[in-house]
Amino acid sequence: MQVQILPRQIQKTILAPIMQQSIEVLLLAVTELNLSIEQELQSNPLLEINEEAPAAPEPVAKEAALYGDDLLRFSRVSLQGQHSPDDEILEEIPIKIEFSLEENLLRQLRIELCNPFEIKIGEYFIGNLDEDGYLKTTCEEVAVALGVADRARIDRVLKVIQGFEPLGIASRNLEECLSIQVLAARPSHQNVCLAIIADHLHNLGHKRFPQIVRDTGIPLSEVKAAAHFIAGLEPKPARNYRPIRSSIYIQPDVFIRKDDERGYYVEVSREGVPSLRVNAYYRNLLGRANLSGKDREFIQEKFRDATNFIKSIEQRGHTLRRIAEYILIKQMAFLDRGEDLVPMVLKDVAQAISRNESTISRAINNKYIDTPRGLFPIKFFFSQGIPAPFGSLPARGGLAAGARRGVVASRSVKEEIQAIIKKEDKSSPLSDQEIYHYLSEKNMSVARRTISKYRQSLRILPSNLRKV
């Protein structure tokens, strides 16, 4: 067996540096683009801000609180700032000071405890809480970390903290968290609640009441009453305490505006994005004959980098504008009258504006669009279509319009499923099969497995777990 090196010809696609830079710039949201421009200005001496260019208008930044993985519709704030006679009054209203969970617990700690060392133990516990309010360390670890030999003293401090608001804070598991809340509330069926929490929490979560009755001998009526009470307890004590930076300012990348003269029109955000140009001094240096080869090569390289970077920014703005214009035309009914969205996928936009689907995907990733209907992620307007036969849907006007077009957006189907479940009889919740028949009567051709998938994506429990 011999090892040989043989030449072989292969065809391989390699992106040119300008294409790689264009893709990187396209992925950036407007706030990230500002940082990228600052870094490029520092690293490339040929690139400079064009001070002679007119300043771009500063759009209004929107404030929105993001919760979990849900796709939210943000508050409908008008794009046109209008002066109100109450503006001066509002300015005089003092700003509400909000304390973080940690600050709130430390204040309670210093009220309840006087011993400095016990306060130090309590601070250690509070500093080791996770985002749900559960304790991430053990008493043994605290004893080792602080060099405390008296274990009872550590347990006593933890017991004090667990009595703070919110109830259940610093619990080590779900059972302890719920038990603390039960003991504080002192319901008439306290012992039943504690027994179920201690040994039958899994069966309770799946509403296996007969199994709990067989294992405990407690009457079914008392088990159901205890289950109803436990369901009202808070499994995540820190849920209602906003973190220090729970609200973020979202800066839209694109605007869809409307006025009486122009109607609807699109603007790409230029807030904080300066106009760039190549420095004239270095450009003139290239024309000098006495310039050394090394200096000429350096200036030419930086010149190419600067021009490519400027072109990438311009191409990014052009692509976002074309996408927003397509959304404006396609979703006019939603923007104008609030009807349900028209189904729209990446392929449709890519064909309409002569771009690749991957380019569209990069362009809309983590970017927001501000419309007269509110502030939305651009991805909000993209959804698959569900075929619907010709006909009207009496329950909701928006769906009827979608059905007449021959297709209904999957987002609209999810909203319909959510509305159906919200109105159902809680004592006899609808199964996926019953929802399927309900939608079929409304001329919506949705498979039962699709209904199940949409229900799960909406984080709605199956019918047997929704029954109360």
Secondary structure, 3 states (H helix, E strand, C coil): CCCCCCCCCCCCCCCCHHHHHHHHHHHCCHHHHHHHHHHHHHHCCCEEECCCCCCCCCCCCEEEECCCCCCCCCCCCCCCCCCCCCHHHHHCCCCCCCCCHHHHHHHHHHHHCCCHHHHHHHHHHHCCECCCCEECCCHHHHHHHHCCCCHHHHHHHHHHHCCCCCCCCCECCHHHHHHHHHHHHCCCCHHHHHHHHHHCHHHHHCCCHHHHHHHHCCCHHHHHHHHHHHHCCCCCCCCCCCCCCCEEEECCCEEEEEECCCEEEEEECCCCCCCEEECHHHHHHCCCCCCCHHHHHHHHHHHHHHHHHHHHHHHHHHHHHHHHHHHHHHCHHHHHHCCCCCCECHHHHHHHHCCCHHHHHHHHCCCEEEECCEEEEHHHHCECEEECCCCCCCCCHHHHHHHHCCEEEHHHHHHHHHHHHHHCCCCCCCCHHHHHHHHHHCCCCCCHHHHHHHHHHCCCCCHHHHCC
